[in-house]
Amino acid sequence: MENKISARVKAKAEKIVSKEKVRKEFETDKRIHFIVEGETEAHSVIFDKQRKKWECDCRFSSLKQGICSHILACKIKEKE
Protein backbone atom coordinates (compact mmCIF):
# COMPACT_ATOMS: atom_id res chain seq x y z
CA MET A 1 0.00 0.00 0.00
CA GLU A 2 1.68 3.18 -1.15
CA ASN A 3 0.65 6.43 0.44
CA LYS A 4 1.19 9.87 -1.00
CA ILE A 5 4.81 10.88 -0.51
CA SER A 6 5.22 13.93 1.70
CA ALA A 7 7.42 16.89 0.84
CA ARG A 8 9.52 16.05 3.92
CA VAL A 9 10.22 12.50 2.67
CA LYS A 10 11.04 13.83 -0.83
CA ALA A 11 13.46 16.42 0.56
CA LYS A 12 15.17 13.85 2.78
CA ALA A 13 15.53 11.42 -0.17
CA GLU A 14 17.07 14.11 -2.37
CA LYS A 15 19.53 14.94 0.42
CA ILE A 16 20.49 11.25 0.75
CA VAL A 17 21.15 11.02 -3.00
CA SER A 18 23.07 14.32 -3.15
CA LYS A 19 25.35 13.13 -0.34
CA GLU A 20 25.92 9.87 -2.24
CA LYS A 21 24.64 7.69 0.59
CA VAL A 22 22.93 5.11 -1.66
CA ARG A 23 24.97 2.10 -2.72
CA LYS A 24 23.75 -0.77 -4.88
CA GLU A 25 25.08 -3.88 -3.14
CA PHE A 26 24.15 -6.41 -5.80
CA GLU A 27 21.52 -7.38 -8.34
CA THR A 28 20.08 -10.76 -9.29
CA ASP A 29 17.40 -11.78 -11.77
CA LYS A 30 14.81 -11.39 -9.00
CA ARG A 31 16.03 -8.58 -6.73
CA ILE A 32 18.15 -5.47 -6.37
CA HIS A 33 19.75 -4.91 -2.95
CA PHE A 34 20.77 -1.44 -1.78
CA ILE A 35 22.44 -0.08 1.34
CA VAL A 36 21.39 3.42 2.37
CA GLU A 37 23.39 5.29 4.99
CA GLY A 38 20.82 6.87 7.27
CA GLU A 39 21.35 9.54 9.89
CA THR A 40 21.97 7.00 12.67
CA GLU A 41 22.36 3.63 10.92
CA ALA A 42 22.51 1.91 7.54
CA HIS A 43 19.30 0.55 6.06
CA SER A 44 18.71 -2.34 3.70
CA VAL A 45 16.41 -1.63 0.77
CA ILE A 46 15.29 -4.38 -1.59
CA PHE A 47 13.43 -4.13 -4.87
CA ASP A 48 11.61 -7.33 -5.80
CA LYS A 49 11.55 -7.32 -9.62
CA GLN A 50 8.88 -10.02 -9.90
CA ARG A 51 6.38 -8.39 -7.53
CA LYS A 52 7.57 -4.85 -8.44
CA LYS A 53 7.67 -4.06 -4.73
CA TRP A 54 10.10 -2.05 -2.62
CA GLU A 55 10.93 -2.90 1.00
CA CYS A 56 13.06 -1.14 3.60
CA ASP A 57 14.01 -2.28 7.09
CA CYS A 58 13.56 1.17 8.65
CA ARG A 59 10.95 1.92 11.32
CA PHE A 60 9.07 4.46 9.17
CA SER A 61 8.56 1.94 6.37
CA SER A 62 7.37 -0.84 8.67
CA LEU A 63 5.07 1.38 10.74
CA LYS A 64 3.61 3.53 7.97
CA GLN A 65 3.74 0.81 5.30
CA GLY A 66 4.55 3.47 2.78
CA ILE A 67 7.49 4.82 0.86
CA CYS A 68 10.24 6.07 3.15
CA SER A 69 13.07 8.40 2.18
CA HIS A 70 15.43 5.41 1.81
CA ILE A 71 13.22 3.72 -0.81
CA LEU A 72 12.64 7.00 -2.62
CA ALA A 73 16.41 7.69 -2.65
CA CYS A 74 16.99 4.27 -4.25
CA LYS A 75 14.31 4.97 -6.86
CA ILE A 76 15.97 8.30 -7.69
CA LYS A 77 19.41 6.65 -7.87
CA GLU A 78 18.12 3.93 -10.22
CA LYS A 79 16.76 6.56 -12.63
CA GLU A 80 20.13 8.34 -12.87
N, CA, C and O atoms as CSV, one atom per row, in Angstrom:
chain,resi,resn,atom,element,x,y,z
A,1,MET,N,N,0.855,-1.188,0.000
A,1,MET,CA,C,0.000,0.000,0.000
A,1,MET,C,C,0.891,1.237,0.000
A,1,MET,O,O,1.624,1.482,0.958
A,2,GLU,N,N,0.826,1.995,-1.051
A,2,GLU,CA,C,1.676,3.179,-1.152
A,2,GLU,C,C,0.858,4.427,-0.874
A,2,GLU,O,O,-0.145,4.694,-1.536
A,3,ASN,N,N,1.299,5.176,0.102
A,3,ASN,CA,C,0.645,6.434,0.441
A,3,ASN,C,C,1.275,7.557,-0.362
A,3,ASN,O,O,2.328,7.388,-0.977
A,4,LYS,N,N,0.621,8.693,-0.347
A,4,LYS,CA,C,1.186,9.870,-0.999
A,4,LYS,C,C,2.499,10.234,-0.298
A,4,LYS,O,O,2.589,10.200,0.930
A,5,ILE,N,N,3.490,10.574,-1.078
A,5,ILE,CA,C,4.809,10.885,-0.515
A,5,ILE,C,C,4.834,12.341,-0.087
A,5,ILE,O,O,4.533,13.237,-0.876
A,6,SER,N,N,5.197,12.570,1.166
A,6,SER,CA,C,5.216,13.929,1.702
A,6,SER,C,C,6.424,14.707,1.185
A,6,SER,O,O,7.416,14.129,0.742
A,7,ALA,N,N,6.314,16.015,1.252
A,7,ALA,CA,C,7.422,16.889,0.841
A,7,ALA,C,C,8.646,16.637,1.716
A,7,ALA,O,O,9.779,16.726,1.243
A,8,ARG,N,N,8.420,16.324,2.986
A,8,ARG,CA,C,9.523,16.051,3.922
A,8,ARG,C,C,10.304,14.808,3.496
A,8,ARG,O,O,11.535,14.806,3.509
A,9,VAL,N,N,9.572,13.740,3.115
A,9,VAL,CA,C,10.216,12.503,2.668
A,9,VAL,C,C,10.979,12.750,1.365
A,9,VAL,O,O,12.096,12.261,1.198
A,10,LYS,N,N,10.378,13.507,0.445
A,10,LYS,CA,C,11.041,13.829,-0.831
A,10,LYS,C,C,12.338,14.605,-0.593
A,10,LYS,O,O,13.370,14.299,-1.190
A,11,ALA,N,N,12.279,15.601,0.275
A,11,ALA,CA,C,13.464,16.423,0.563
A,11,ALA,C,C,14.570,15.583,1.198
A,11,ALA,O,O,15.745,15.737,0.866
A,12,LYS,N,N,14.190,14.705,2.104
A,12,LYS,CA,C,15.172,13.850,2.776
A,12,LYS,C,C,15.815,12.888,1.773
A,12,LYS,O,O,17.021,12.650,1.826
A,13,ALA,N,N,15.006,12.335,0.857
A,13,ALA,CA,C,15.529,11.422,-0.168
A,13,ALA,C,C,16.513,12.131,-1.084
A,13,ALA,O,O,17.567,11.585,-1.411
A,14,GLU,N,N,16.173,13.342,-1.497
A,14,GLU,CA,C,17.066,14.110,-2.371
A,14,GLU,C,C,18.388,14.412,-1.668
A,14,GLU,O,O,19.446,14.400,-2.297
A,15,LYS,N,N,18.326,14.682,-0.372
A,15,LYS,CA,C,19.535,14.944,0.415
A,15,LYS,C,C,20.403,13.680,0.490
A,15,LYS,O,O,21.625,13.757,0.364
A,16,ILE,N,N,19.773,12.527,0.693
A,16,ILE,CA,C,20.492,11.251,0.754
A,16,ILE,C,C,21.232,11.006,-0.563
A,16,ILE,O,O,22.401,10.623,-0.563
A,17,VAL,N,N,20.542,11.231,-1.682
A,17,VAL,CA,C,21.150,11.016,-2.996
A,17,VAL,C,C,22.278,12.017,-3.239
A,17,VAL,O,O,23.345,11.641,-3.724
A,18,SER,N,N,22.049,13.286,-2.907
A,18,SER,CA,C,23.071,14.317,-3.152
A,18,SER,C,C,24.338,14.082,-2.333
A,18,SER,O,O,25.430,14.473,-2.745
A,19,LYS,N,N,24.187,13.448,-1.180
A,19,LYS,CA,C,25.355,13.135,-0.342
A,19,LYS,C,C,25.944,11.766,-0.663
A,19,LYS,O,O,26.826,11.267,0.037
A,20,GLU,N,N,25.428,11.168,-1.749
A,20,GLU,CA,C,25.922,9.873,-2.241
A,20,GLU,C,C,25.905,8.792,-1.163
A,20,GLU,O,O,26.895,8.090,-0.953
A,21,LYS,N,N,24.764,8.671,-0.483
A,21,LYS,CA,C,24.636,7.691,0.594
A,21,LYS,C,C,23.862,6.450,0.177
A,21,LYS,O,O,23.492,5.634,1.022
A,22,VAL,N,N,23.613,6.299,-1.137
A,22,VAL,CA,C,22.932,5.112,-1.658
A,22,VAL,C,C,23.954,4.268,-2.410
A,22,VAL,O,O,24.662,4.762,-3.288
A,23,ARG,N,N,24.018,3.000,-2.056
A,23,ARG,CA,C,24.966,2.097,-2.720
A,23,ARG,C,C,24.223,0.825,-3.142
A,23,ARG,O,O,23.575,0.172,-2.324
A,24,LYS,N,N,24.326,0.490,-4.418
A,24,LYS,CA,C,23.746,-0.773,-4.883
A,24,LYS,C,C,24.707,-1.882,-4.475
A,24,LYS,O,O,25.849,-1.921,-4.932
A,25,GLU,N,N,24.244,-2.774,-3.619
A,25,GLU,CA,C,25.077,-3.876,-3.137
A,25,GLU,C,C,25.240,-4.936,-4.224
A,25,GLU,O,O,26.356,-5.283,-4.611
A,26,PHE,N,N,24.106,-5.442,-4.708
A,26,PHE,CA,C,24.152,-6.414,-5.795
A,26,PHE,C,C,22.773,-6.553,-6.423
A,26,PHE,O,O,21.764,-6.108,-5.875
A,27,GLU,N,N,22.763,-7.189,-7.598
A,27,GLU,CA,C,21.521,-7.379,-8.343
A,27,GLU,C,C,21.467,-8.799,-8.872
A,27,GLU,O,O,22.455,-9.319,-9.391
A,28,THR,N,N,20.302,-9.422,-8.736
A,28,THR,CA,C,20.077,-10.757,-9.290
A,28,THR,C,C,18.934,-10.658,-10.297
A,28,THR,O,O,18.429,-9.567,-10.564
A,29,ASP,N,N,18.533,-11.780,-10.845
A,29,ASP,CA,C,17.400,-11.782,-11.773
A,29,ASP,C,C,16.104,-11.383,-11.066
A,29,ASP,O,O,15.178,-10.872,-11.695
A,30,LYS,N,N,16.045,-11.621,-9.748
A,30,LYS,CA,C,14.808,-11.386,-9.003
A,30,LYS,C,C,14.809,-10.129,-8.143
A,30,LYS,O,O,13.750,-9.554,-7.891
A,31,ARG,N,N,15.990,-9.694,-7.688
A,31,ARG,CA,C,16.033,-8.581,-6.732
A,31,ARG,C,C,17.221,-7.653,-6.955
A,31,ARG,O,O,18.237,-8.025,-7.541
A,32,ILE,N,N,17.045,-6.417,-6.455
A,32,ILE,CA,C,18.154,-5.469,-6.371
A,32,ILE,C,C,18.286,-5.107,-4.896
A,32,ILE,O,O,17.304,-4.725,-4.260
A,33,HIS,N,N,19.482,-5.223,-4.357
A,33,HIS,CA,C,19.746,-4.910,-2.954
A,33,HIS,C,C,20.559,-3.622,-2.860
A,33,HIS,O,O,21.579,-3.462,-3.531
A,34,PHE,N,N,20.085,-2.707,-2.014
A,34,PHE,CA,C,20.766,-1.436,-1.782
A,34,PHE,C,C,21.105,-1.301,-0.299
A,34,PHE,O,O,20.448,-1.890,0.560
A,35,ILE,N,N,22.137,-0.519,-0.017
A,35,ILE,CA,C,22.439,-0.083,1.345
A,35,ILE,C,C,22.330,1.439,1.325
A,35,ILE,O,O,22.924,2.104,0.476
A,36,VAL,N,N,21.566,1.976,2.269
A,36,VAL,CA,C,21.387,3.424,2.369
A,36,VAL,C,C,21.885,3.863,3.745
A,36,VAL,O,O,21.398,3.402,4.777
A,37,GLU,N,N,22.862,4.761,3.733
A,37,GLU,CA,C,23.391,5.286,4.989
A,37,GLU,C,C,22.412,6.312,5.541
A,37,GLU,O,O,22.261,7.399,4.982
A,38,GLY,N,N,21.757,5.968,6.626
A,38,GLY,CA,C,20.816,6.875,7.265
A,38,GLY,C,C,21.525,7.806,8.228
A,38,GLY,O,O,22.753,7.807,8.313
A,39,GLU,N,N,20.757,8.590,8.944
A,39,GLU,CA,C,21.346,9.539,9.890
A,39,GLU,C,C,22.003,8.830,11.072
A,39,GLU,O,O,23.018,9.297,11.588
A,40,THR,N,N,21.431,7.704,11.505
A,40,THR,CA,C,21.973,6.999,12.665
A,40,THR,C,C,22.463,5.595,12.347
A,40,THR,O,O,23.300,5.056,13.071
A,41,GLU,N,N,21.954,4.991,11.270
A,41,GLU,CA,C,22.365,3.632,10.915
A,41,GLU,C,C,22.128,3.377,9.426
A,41,GLU,O,O,21.442,4.143,8.749
A,42,ALA,N,N,22.708,2.289,8.936
A,42,ALA,CA,C,22.506,1.908,7.537
A,42,ALA,C,C,21.220,1.100,7.419
A,42,ALA,O,O,20.857,0.346,8.322
A,43,HIS,N,N,20.542,1.271,6.295
A,43,HIS,CA,C,19.296,0.554,6.058
A,43,HIS,C,C,19.413,-0.296,4.804
A,43,HIS,O,O,20.092,0.070,3.845
A,44,SER,N,N,18.740,-1.434,4.831
A,44,SER,CA,C,18.712,-2.345,3.699
A,44,SER,C,C,17.418,-2.106,2.922
A,44,SER,O,O,16.323,-2.161,3.483
A,45,VAL,N,N,17.560,-1.843,1.636
A,45,VAL,CA,C,16.410,-1.633,0.767
A,45,VAL,C,C,16.483,-2.681,-0.341
A,45,VAL,O,O,17.527,-2.886,-0.959
A,46,ILE,N,N,15.353,-3.334,-0.573
A,46,ILE,CA,C,15.291,-4.385,-1.586
A,46,ILE,C,C,14.158,-4.084,-2.555
A,46,ILE,O,O,13.047,-3.735,-2.155
A,47,PHE,N,N,14.468,-4.230,-3.848
A,47,PHE,CA,C,13.428,-4.131,-4.871
A,47,PHE,C,C,13.205,-5.522,-5.434
A,47,PHE,O,O,14.114,-6.123,-6.007
A,48,ASP,N,N,11.994,-6.029,-5.269
A,48,ASP,CA,C,11.613,-7.332,-5.803
A,48,ASP,C,C,11.104,-7.116,-7.227
A,48,ASP,O,O,10.025,-6.559,-7.427
A,49,LYS,N,N,11.879,-7.557,-8.207
A,49,LYS,CA,C,11.546,-7.320,-9.618
A,49,LYS,C,C,10.268,-8.052,-10.041
A,49,LYS,O,O,9.494,-7.537,-10.848
A,50,GLN,N,N,10.052,-9.229,-9.508
A,50,GLN,CA,C,8.880,-10.020,-9.900
A,50,GLN,C,C,7.584,-9.408,-9.375
A,50,GLN,O,O,6.598,-9.323,-10.107
A,51,ARG,N,N,7.581,-8.987,-8.125
A,51,ARG,CA,C,6.380,-8.388,-7.529
A,51,ARG,C,C,6.333,-6.878,-7.739
A,51,ARG,O,O,5.326,-6.234,-7.444
A,52,LYS,N,N,7.438,-6.313,-8.255
A,52,LYS,CA,C,7.568,-4.854,-8.438
A,52,LYS,C,C,7.256,-4.128,-7.130
A,52,LYS,O,O,6.453,-3.195,-7.083
A,53,LYS,N,N,7.923,-4.593,-6.069
A,53,LYS,CA,C,7.668,-4.064,-4.732
A,53,LYS,C,C,8.981,-3.691,-4.041
A,53,LYS,O,O,9.971,-4.418,-4.109
A,54,TRP,N,N,8.955,-2.539,-3.379
A,54,TRP,CA,C,10.102,-2.048,-2.620
A,54,TRP,C,C,9.888,-2.340,-1.142
A,54,TRP,O,O,8.767,-2.258,-0.641
A,55,GLU,N,N,10.981,-2.685,-0.439
A,55,GLU,CA,C,10.931,-2.901,1.002
A,55,GLU,C,C,12.164,-2.286,1.647
A,55,GLU,O,O,13.265,-2.330,1.096
A,56,CYS,N,N,11.954,-1.714,2.825
A,56,CYS,CA,C,13.058,-1.140,3.604
A,56,CYS,C,C,12.916,-1.629,5.039
A,56,CYS,O,O,11.806,-1.851,5.524
A,57,ASP,N,N,14.051,-1.795,5.713
A,57,ASP,CA,C,14.013,-2.282,7.088
A,57,ASP,C,C,13.895,-1.165,8.130
A,57,ASP,O,O,14.021,-1.423,9.327
A,58,CYS,N,N,13.656,0.065,7.689
A,58,CYS,CA,C,13.558,1.166,8.653
A,58,CYS,C,C,12.203,1.176,9.371
A,58,CYS,O,O,11.230,0.589,8.898
A,59,ARG,N,N,12.165,1.838,10.493
A,59,ARG,CA,C,10.953,1.915,11.319
A,59,ARG,C,C,9.812,2.618,10.585
A,59,ARG,O,O,8.668,2.169,10.652
A,60,PHE,N,N,10.109,3.709,9.889
A,60,PHE,CA,C,9.073,4.458,9.165
A,60,PHE,C,C,8.359,3.548,8.170
A,60,PHE,O,O,7.129,3.527,8.108
A,61,SER,N,N,9.124,2.809,7.405
A,61,SER,CA,C,8.558,1.942,6.374
A,61,SER,C,C,7.691,0.849,6.988
A,61,SER,O,O,6.607,0.562,6.481
A,62,SER,N,N,8.156,0.241,8.065
A,62,SER,CA,C,7.367,-0.835,8.667
A,62,SER,C,C,6.142,-0.326,9.406
A,62,SER,O,O,5.116,-1.006,9.427
A,63,LEU,N,N,6.221,0.849,10.011
A,63,LEU,CA,C,5.066,1.375,10.739
A,63,LEU,C,C,4.041,2.025,9.824
A,63,LEU,O,O,2.839,1.818,9.988
A,64,LYS,N,N,4.506,2.802,8.870
A,64,LYS,CA,C,3.606,3.531,7.974
A,64,LYS,C,C,3.190,2.702,6.762
A,64,LYS,O,O,2.192,3.004,6.107
A,65,GLN,N,N,3.960,1.655,6.468
A,65,GLN,CA,C,3.742,0.807,5.301
A,65,GLN,C,C,3.632,1.638,4.028
A,65,GLN,O,O,2.780,1.405,3.171
A,66,GLY,N,N,4.518,2.602,3.941
A,66,GLY,CA,C,4.550,3.474,2.776
A,66,GLY,C,C,5.974,3.643,2.302
A,66,GLY,O,O,6.882,2.939,2.744
A,67,ILE,N,N,6.156,4.580,1.403
A,67,ILE,CA,C,7.490,4.824,0.856
A,67,ILE,C,C,8.253,5.753,1.789
A,67,ILE,O,O,7.831,6.881,2.047
A,68,CYS,N,N,9.373,5.267,2.287
A,68,CYS,CA,C,10.242,6.067,3.152
A,68,CYS,C,C,11.277,6.788,2.284
A,68,CYS,O,O,11.364,6.560,1.077
A,69,SER,N,N,12.044,7.646,2.913
A,69,SER,CA,C,13.071,8.397,2.180
A,69,SER,C,C,14.147,7.471,1.619
A,69,SER,O,O,14.748,7.782,0.591
A,70,HIS,N,N,14.399,6.344,2.276
A,70,HIS,CA,C,15.432,5.410,1.808
A,70,HIS,C,C,15.005,4.748,0.493
A,70,HIS,O,O,15.804,4.624,-0.436
A,71,ILE,N,N,13.736,4.323,0.425
A,71,ILE,CA,C,13.218,3.720,-0.805
A,71,ILE,C,C,13.198,4.759,-1.922
A,71,ILE,O,O,13.614,4.481,-3.046
A,72,LEU,N,N,12.716,5.950,-1.607
A,72,LEU,CA,C,12.642,7.001,-2.624
A,72,LEU,C,C,14.041,7.363,-3.135
A,72,LEU,O,O,14.220,7.607,-4.328
A,73,ALA,N,N,15.022,7.398,-2.245
A,73,ALA,CA,C,16.405,7.690,-2.650
A,73,ALA,C,C,16.913,6.618,-3.613
A,73,ALA,O,O,17.599,6.933,-4.585
A,74,CYS,N,N,16.582,5.360,-3.348
A,74,CYS,CA,C,16.993,4.272,-4.247
A,74,CYS,C,C,16.311,4.390,-5.603
A,74,CYS,O,O,16.927,4.139,-6.639
A,75,LYS,N,N,15.041,4.770,-5.595
A,75,LYS,CA,C,14.314,4.967,-6.862
A,75,LYS,C,C,14.962,6.081,-7.679
A,75,LYS,O,O,15.137,5.950,-8.891
A,76,ILE,N,N,15.315,7.174,-7.010
A,76,ILE,CA,C,15.970,8.303,-7.693
A,76,ILE,C,C,17.315,7.848,-8.264
A,76,ILE,O,O,17.642,8.153,-9.411
A,77,LYS,N,N,18.083,7.123,-7.466
A,77,LYS,CA,C,19.409,6.652,-7.874
A,77,LYS,C,C,19.307,5.719,-9.082
A,77,LYS,O,O,20.140,5.790,-9.986
A,78,GLU,N,N,18.306,4.857,-9.107
A,78,GLU,CA,C,18.120,3.932,-10.217
A,78,GLU,C,C,17.797,4.656,-11.520
A,78,GLU,O,O,18.155,4.181,-12.598
A,79,LYS,N,N,17.125,5.800,-11.430
A,79,LYS,CA,C,16.757,6.564,-12.627
A,79,LYS,C,C,17.933,7.335,-13.215
A,79,LYS,O,O,17.910,7.723,-14.383
A,80,GLU,N,N,18.962,7.555,-12.398
A,80,GLU,CA,C,20.133,8.344,-12.871
A,80,GLU,C,C,20.914,7.610,-13.930
A,80,GLU,O,O,21.915,8.126,-14.427
